Amino acid sequence: MKSKKLVKALKNLAKEIEKPLNIMEVCGTHTVSIFRSGIKSVLPRNLNLISGPGCPVCVTSISDIDRTIFLARQKNVILLTYGDLFKVPGSKENLEAVKADGKDVRIIYSSLDAIKIAKENPKKEVTFAAVGFETTAPATAVLLEELKAQKIKNLSIFSMHKTVPEALVALLKNPKINIDAFLLPGHVSTVIGGVKAYQFISKKYKKPAVVSGFEAQDILESLLLLLLMFKEKKAEIKIQYQRIVSKEGNIEAQKILHKVFKQTAAEWRGLGEIKNSGLKLNNKFVQFDAEKRFKIDIPKVKENLACQCGNIIQGLKTPRDCLMFGKACTPQNPKGPCMVSSEGTCAAYFKYGNLNVRV
């Protein structure tokens, strides 16, 4: 069905349903696609899309940023990370400032690049600050297997990997957050599967959800599937992104995650500590754990109350509710991770917000 027909069908169904519906798109890539394509401007007025915690950098806590900075400032250390983490503020500074201060902080594009850097610098301690959900965690797991197989001793991992389903449980348990349905992340679902991992949404919380692709037409089709479920009073998990996502997911990726990591409590920006939502190295790989190797002991710090990123990723506020948005906080001078990351709601709102005004 073409986009114009999808929009018309959505509007007709929304009239039948009448009541307002809050649908959270969990993934940051969905958020960017929704804003870039101007989808919000063509939706029926009782259909409200809210952004969720699907940006890995955005949900990384200030305390974890401070721990990363602590590692970068250690003597004889090369700190490696992905680019989005570079400008995220900690309690006092960010990694960009640490690099400007003369410390060896490098951006890598593949986890396996870390091996090459470690071999080229045998007298240095190389540490990889790894962030991401189930999509990027398997790449870190492969890196750890290689470290063990090649007996590389000067490379360690600081894992800040997190798991999406546990965060969704936290959102659903919060009485302040009114979510009627979810657009579920396509990339994460390629790994964990499109049905079983999310069954709690429909069975326990009686909410419908659709695993969606990322094109504008994918998202419109997914919204239509959700509205059809509302009309039929069904709460099910459906996969719109069937060309990529299976019900079972990537079994081999799941195996390597279970082989290398163990689930543990993790601190999320805005959401606080969530049980079993973090992936830390298990006992078989503990020799590569940067937290153990460097004895990181950084106290937890409170979030910057002026920055609304923690509320935005819960759908409690929008970027325009933040007094700093577009003024003190811009992509050139970000005060919080939602403006830093290319998948951040604030960054998408800043760049494409004028395309999403309802007419």
Beta strands, then each sheet from edge to edge (+ up, - down):
strand 1: 21-27
strand 2: 47-54
strand 3: 77-81
strand 4: 104-107
strand 5: 125-130
strand 6: 155-159
strand 7: 181-184
strand 8: 209-211
strand 9: 237-239
strand 10: 261-268
strand 11: 272-281
sheet 1: 2+ 1+ 7+ 8+ 9+
sheet 2: 4+ 3+ 5+ 6+
sheet 3: 10+ 11-
end
